[in-house]
Every structure is written in C-alpha cells, then in structure tokens.
C-alpha cells in the first residue's frame, strides 16, 4: 500500500524478482559492491522493496529513510 489510503500496487513474485535483478545490476554498474553502504530514500512502494532486495542480493548494507526528515536529520541518518 502507498501513503494514500486506498492506493495499492500489486506485483507478482516474478515481477518483483525481475525488478530486483535489474536494480542489482544497475547498482553493480554504478560500482556498488558487497559490503558497501547504501541509503535508500524513497516513499513506500514496490520500487523501494525491490531496492532493498537488490542491495541484499549483492551484499550491500542498506538503510531505509522515508520522506519527512529535515536536511540535517537526513544527513545524520546517512552518516550513522
């Protein structure tokens, strides 16, 4: 479900796997490798879930930050 009540997106396991693999390959092309730290700053959606799974798939440590943080608060969470 999205932030707005009544809004939902449905994906199949196959669609989620394909999206996860594409994102993992994109991250690898950008130089992300096992043990790297990645911060995901996205609203709750299937793409955010696939991003978390893509990081796990390549062995990158990830932290999730949803919208609503001030710039200072966001910077602090990224440093942590």
N, C-alpha and C positions, 0 to 999 in steps of 0.2 A: 504494500500500500504506500501511496505517496503521502506527502504532508497534508494535502487537502482531503477532507473526509469524502468517501465515496469514489475517490480516484484510485484505481488499481491497474497494474500492468501484469499480465500473466505471461510467463515464458516457460517453455518446456525444458527438461533437463538437457536435451540435445542443444537447444538454442543457448542455454547458459554455458555449456561446455565449449561451444564454438566461439562465443564471445570471450570467454575466459582465455582460451588459447590464442585468439587474435591479440588480446590485450597483453598477454605474457610475451608474445613475440615482439610487440611494439616496445614494451619496456626493455627487453633484451637489446633491441636495435638502438635504443637510447642509452645503452650502457649500464642498465641496472642488472646487478648480478647477485648471486647468493650472498647473504649477509648484509647487503646494503639496506639502508633505512629509507622508507617511503612514507610520506604523509599523504593521505587521500582526503581531499577537501571537496566533498560533493554532497548533494542532498540525498536522502534515502531513495534509491531507485535500483532497478536491476543492474545498471551500469556500475554503480557503487559496489554491489555484491560481487560482480564479475571482477572488478578491480582488486578487491580484497583476495579473491580466489587466485587471481593471476599472480599477485605478489607471493602468496603461499606456494603456488606452483613452481616458481623459480627460486624460492628460498629467501626472498627478501622480507625483512621485518617491516610490518606496516602498522601505522596508527591512523585511526579514522577521526576526522574532525568535521562535524556538521556545521552548517551555517549558523550565524548568530553571535559569533565571537568578535570582539574588537580586534584591531590590528595587533595591539600589544599582547593580548591574550592568545591570539593565534600564533604569533611569533614564539611565545613562551612554550606553548604546547609542541610546536615543531622542534624547538631546542631540546625539550625533555625527551 
